[in-house]
Amino acid sequence: MKLHFVLSSFAVALLSACVGIQNQLPADSAGSAPASAAPVASARLTTPSGQPAGTVNFAPTAGKGVELVADARGLAPGPHGFHVHAQGACAPGSDPTTGRIVDFGAAGGHFDPGGSRNHGRPGDDKAQSHAGELPALQAGADGNARLRYVNHNLSLDRGATSVIGRTVVVHADPDDYTSDPAGNSGARILCGVIEMNAPSMVKGRATLEGSHVFPEGIAIDPRSGTAFVGSSSNGDLFRIERGAAKAELVQVGGAVGRQGAFGMKFDAMGRLWVAGGPNGTLAAVDVGNGTTLAVVKAPQDRPRFLNDLVIAQDGTAYVTDSFQPVIYRMRTTAGAPASLEPWLDLAQTPIRYLPNQINLNGIVASADGRHLLSIQLATGQLWRIDTQSKAVTQVRIDGGELRDGDGLVLTGANELYVVRNAHHELVRVRLSADWSSGRIEQRLTDSRLRYPTTAAVSSGGLMVVNGQLDRQKNPPVLLPFDVVTMELPR
């Protein structure tokens, strides 16, 4: 299968340097404008019933900003409010003014990366008004409207001002450019999600409701193919049915002694085991009825961070601690006591834990359970652990570094994916037969990857969790949070 890659910010800048465009042109003069850069992103406008109603294209400019060209149809003659909205969904949702459920309410309010909290006029500085303000769409007697405009407050990169993954919304009434929060522009009648035009590896998306979810872990129930995702911020658990576009809340965290949900795995009895991160806990959940079956605690004598786990074929669970140099072991077979054993003292191995850093993180096991692989996020080192001799050796990697490696996914006996969160990429590594070495074969990225934390293999491809954990002290770059399904290269 052919691999697809999106334009990098460098490529966008290179295009921008070669192009000059003018600020805004009426529809009848657009054809005489200087040639613009080819659009690198677009939104397909639809009505609330899903009928196509035009497009909005986005292109880099010669300077700072983004040129957009809108072509809309099916409008009532006259001016219509037109804005970039903050969230990435064209679905019913709560109106920010009234709280009522309205068409395209899931698109959220106007895009405001400058934090102005003020509705203003197109061209105002983003510190003074919403960056997403746009001129009105002026529809003619035939219901068609065309607009070309340069917004100097927006971008096409991964930064806070990026429009990628957000929405454009057309309103029923004109914008008065004064009234907060939306210029009194009436109902939302057209909407489109802004996507990169380059062919995407992302073939599916499921959203998670909530502005503070910050999802981290994922596990797929082998019995049903249903995916379960955990919140790092409060421990909530969500269910994503096969092909579903939205996750459902299964269990609220916190009250059951789980304030965070990180690594997750199913055991042979269908129980979902969830690592609790800084709580130093491992919890077993019945996903059928959403009850907690057991909560197991690591020693509480020092700060712990139970980050990820793997359950080997014989039912043994191995758990990484990112703060303390130890790997825990626990039996998950029927009748086995639920207790964590400090199985391997890593201080007696070549692994050197860095203080105040995330150390061992993702972990996987070979099919026979003889070997484990774990990634040290802070250093990018990949370690092989012999479960019989407890020997630890570094895996020699050719082809580049794996620093900020978070989750690990095996898609074959010797094919490993490393999820590099801060680099918004997945790295495909071909391992040697004995896992003593590996070679980086591909680095896969996409505009829809936003600080991915981990992934799991599903029937549709690789389900990747967009954690946005780099935004935990700031508003998320893009809402709603989501899990995207990427096709696996062959």
N, C-alpha and C positions, 0 to 999 in steps of 0.2 A: 504494500500500500504506500502511495506517495506521501511523504511528510510535507506538512504545511507550516509555514512560519509567518508571524506578523511582522510589520515594519518596526524596527527598533527606533528609539527616540533619535539616534544618530542619523538613521535614514530619513526620518521626517525632517530633521534639521537640514540635511543635505538638500532635500527637495525644496525646503523653504528658501534656501539661499539663492536659488535659481529663478525665483518667481516673484513677480510684482502684481498686486491686485488693487482695485480701488474699493472704497469703503462700502458704499451702498448704491445700487442702481435700480431704478424702476424696471418693471418687467419688459417694457417695450424697448429699453436701451441695453438690456443685458447682452444682446448679441454683439454689440460693438465694443464690449469691454476688452481690455488686454487679456491675453491668454492666462488662465489660472493653473495652478498645480492640479494634477489629477486628484480627485477625492480619495482619501484613504479610509474614510468611515462614512456610514450612512444610517439613516433611520427610515423604516418603512411605516408610513402613517396608516393607521386603521381607525375605523369607527368603533364605538363600543360593541357592536355586533360582530366585529372582525372583518368588515369589508375594507378592501384596499382603498386608500384615499390620497396617495401621493408619496413623495419621498423628500428627505432632507439630506443633502450631501455635505460633507465636511472635508476641508482641505487645508494644508499648511499654508502660511503666508510668508511673505518676504521678511517680515519682522515678527514681533510678538503678537500672538493671537491665532485665531482660526477663522477662515472664510466658510460661511455656510450658504448653500443655495437651496431654497425651499420651493417645491412645486406641490401645491395642494389643490384638491378638487372636491366638488360636492358641498361647497360652502355657500351660505347665504350671502348675497352681494353686500359689500361694505367691509369695514375693518374688523379684524379679529385679533385678540390678544395672543401672543406667541412667546413661549419661554422655554429655556432648558430647565428641567426639573431634576431634583437631587437624586431620586431613587430609580432603580433599574427595573421597574415592572410596570406594564400597562394592564392593570387589572383593577377591579373595584377595590376601594379602600376608604379610609376615613378622611374627610375633608378637614384640612388644618384649621379652617375658620369656624366651622359649625360642629365638627365631630361626627357628622352624619356620613353614612356609607354612600359614596358617589362613584360614578363612572371614572375610571383612571385615577382614583384616589391613591392607589398604591404607588403612583409616581412621586408622591410626597410633595413638599413645597418647592419653591424656586431654588435653584442651585445657588448656594451662598458660601463659597469657600473662604471668602474674606471675613466671614462672621459679622457682617454689617447688621443683619436682622432688620433690614430696611428695604422697602420696595422703592425703586427709583426709575430712572430713564436709561435707555440703552446708551452705552458709552460712558456712564458714570464709573469712577474708580471702584474696584471691587471692595475696597474698605468702606465705601460710602453707601453702596447699594448692592443688590443681588447681582452676581456675575452672570447669571442666566437671563438677564433682561434682553429682549430682542424687539426690533421694530414690529409694528402690526403687519399682519398679512392682509393685504387689500384685495378682496375678491371682486371680480368683475361681474357683469350681468350673467355670464355663463357659469359662475360659481368657482372659477379657477383663480388661483393666486400664485404669484411668483415673486420671490425676494432673494436678492443677493446682498450679503452683509458680512462685514468683518467685525468680530467680537474680540477685542484685545485682552479681555479678561480670562479667556478660555485657552485650553491647550489640548493636544492629542497624545500626550505622553502618559506616564503612570502617576504623575504628581497630583497634588490636591486640587488643581484647577482642571484636570482632565475631564472631558465629556464622555470618554469611552465607558460604556455600560450604563450611562444615565439615559434620560428620556427627553424628548421634545413633545410639548403639548400645545395644541391649538384650542382656543376658547371660543365660546359662542359670541361674546361681546367684545368691544374695543377695550383696551387697557387705558386707564386714566393716568398712569405713571405716578400716582400719588398715594392711593389708598393701600394700606397694609392689610394683609400680606401679599395680595395678588392683583392689585390694581382694579378691583371690582370688575373683572373681565368675564364673569359668568361661568357657565358650565364648561367642563372639559369635554370637547367633542371629537378631537383626534389625538392620537398618541403614537409614538414610535420609540423603541429602544435603540440607542446609538451603538452600532457594532462596527468593528474594523471590516474593511472590504476584503482584505487578504483572506484567502480560505482559512477557516479556523479548524483546529483539531477538536474543539469542543462541539459535541453533538447532542448534548442534553444539559439541563440545568434544573435544580430543585432549590427553592428558596426557603429560608428559615425566618419565621416572624420574630421580631424583637430587635431593638436597637443596641442591645448590650450582650448579645449571645456569644460572640467570639468563639465559633466552633473550633474544635481541635481534633478529636478522635473520631474514627469511623470503623464500624465492623459490619459485615454482611452475614445474615443468618443463612447458613448453608442449607437449611431445610426449606426456606421460602424464597430466598433471594432478596429479602427485604433488607435495606440498609438502616443502620442506627448511628446517629451522630450525637456527640456530647458537647456541652457548653463548657468552655474553660473558665468562664466567669462565675457561674453559679451552679454548675452540675446538672442542669436540665438535660434530659434525654429526648431525642426526636426520632421519629420513624419516617423513612422515605420508601414508600411502596415502589415496586418496579414501574418505571415510566412516569412516576408522579412528578408534577411540577412544583409541588409544595410539600414541605415536611409537616408532620403532625407531632404535637407534644405528647410524649408517652409518660414521662415521670418528671416531677419537679424535684430539683436538687435541694441541698441545704437541709431540709427537714429530716432527711434520712442519713445525715452524717456525711454527705458528699457535697462539698462546696465547689468542686470542680470536677470535670470529666475529661480525661486525657486519653491515654491508650485504652483500647477496647478490643476484646476477643470473645468469641463463643466457645464454650467447652462442648464435649460430646453429649452432654445431657441437655443442651439448649440453653444453658444459663449464660447471660452476658456478664463478663467480668470487666469492671471499669476501674482504671487507675485514677486515684484522686489527687495526683499532683502534690501540692504543698501540704495537703492534709495527711499525707503519709498513709493512705488507706487504699484498700482494694475491696470493691463491693461487687456482690453477685446480684443480678437483677433478673426477675422473671418478666420478659418483655411481653408475654401474653396478657398479664393483668397489671403490669407496672409496679409490682411490689419488690421490695428489697429483701433478699433471702439471707444475706450475710454481709457483715462489714468486718474486714480483717485489717488490723493495724500493724504497721511496722514499729519497731522500738521508737519511743518518743523522747529519747535522751538528747537528741540533737535535731537540727532542721533536716527534714526529708523532702524529697520530691519524687514520688513514684510516677514515672513518666509514661512508660510503655511496657507492654507485656506480649509474650508469645506463648501459645500452648502447643507443646510438642505432641507428636502422634501418640505417645504413651500417657497423655493427660497431665504431664508435668508443665506447670506454668513457670516461666522465668520473667522476672520483673526488674527493669532498670530503675536506678535511683540517680537522678541527675545532680544531686548535691553531695551525696556520700558515696565513697568508692566501694560499693557493694552491689551484688546481684542477688536478689531473693529468689527462693524456689518454693513452690507450693503444689501439692497434689490436688487435682480437680476431679479425680475419679469418684464414683459413688462410694459413700461411706468414709472417705478420707477426711480427716479433721481439717477445718479451715484455719490454717495458720501459716504465717510467712516465716520461712527459715532463711537467715543470712547465709546463703549457700557459698558465695565466692567473695573473698576479701580481695578487692582489686588493688589494694595498696601493696600486695605481694606479687603484682604482675607488672608488665611493662607500661600499663596504662597509668598516666599521670593526670589526676584531676586538677583542674584549674579553679582557684577560689573565686567565688562570686560569678561563676559562669555556668551555663548549661553544658553538662558533660555527656555521659552516655544517654542516648535518647531512644531512637527507633531500634527495634530488635526483631529478628526473624530466625527461624529454625529450619534446618535441612529436613527433607522428607522422613529420614530415618531417626531424626532427633539427635544425631551424633554431634553436629556442629551448630553453633549460634553465630550470627553476625550482628554487631551493634555499631552504630555510628556515634562518634563523639562530636557533638555539634560545634563546640568552641574551637576545635582544631581541625575538623574535617577528616580525622583518621577513622578508618574502618577496621574493626577488630574481629578476629575469628576466635571463638571460644570452644574448646573441646569439652563436651559435657561429661566425658568419662575421666579424662586425666586432669581436667580443669586448666590445661595449658592455654595461654593467651598469646596470640601472635598478631602483628599488624598485617593487614592485607595490602600488598603492594599494588597501587593503582597507577596505571599509565593513562595519560591523556588529559591531565588537569586536576584541579582540586575539588573537594567535596565539602569545604567549610560551610557551615550553616545547614548541614544535612539534618533533617528533622525526622520524617517518617521513612521507613523502608518497606518495600513491597517486592516479594518474589513472584514473578509471572512464569517461571519455569525453573528447572533444577539449577540452572546457572545464569539466569537472567534476573538482574536486580534493578529496581528503580529507587533512586534516592531523591527525596523531595527536599529541595533547597529553598527554605522559606523566604529569606531576605532577597533571594535572587529571582524569585518568581519563576522557577524552572523545575523540571524533572530531568534527572540524568539517568540514562540507560547504561548500565554497566554489565559487560560480559565477564562472568567469573570463570576462573579455571575450574577444572573438575573437582579439585580438592579445596577450593575456596581460598587458596593461599595468595592468589593474585587476581587482578581484574583489569579490564581495559574499558575506558569510557568510549562508547560507540556513538552516542547522540546526546545532545542537550535540547530538550523540548520546551518551548515556551509558547505562550498565547496571551493575547490581550485580556482574556478572562481569568488569568491566574493572578491572584492578589494575596501575597504572603501565604502560599499554601503550606499546610502543616503536615498532612499525611494523605494516604490514598488507600483504596481497596479495590480488588478486582471484582467486577460484576459481569453479568451476562452482556451488558452493553458496552463495556470497555473498562476504563480505569476511573473510578469515582474519586475526585480530588476535592479535599476540604479547603476552601478559601477562608483561612482563619483571621486574616487581618490583625494578627496579634501585635504588630508594630504600631497599632493605633489604639491600644488599650487605655492610654492616658489622654487620648484625643478622640474626637468623633470619628467613627469609621469613614474611610474614604468613600465607600459605596454601600448603600443599603438597597434591598435587603441582603443579609448574608446569604451565601449560597454554596452548594456543592455542585461541581460541574463534572460531567462525564466526558472523558477524552478517549478518542479511538486509539487503540494500541497499534503502533507501527509493526509491520510484519518483517 
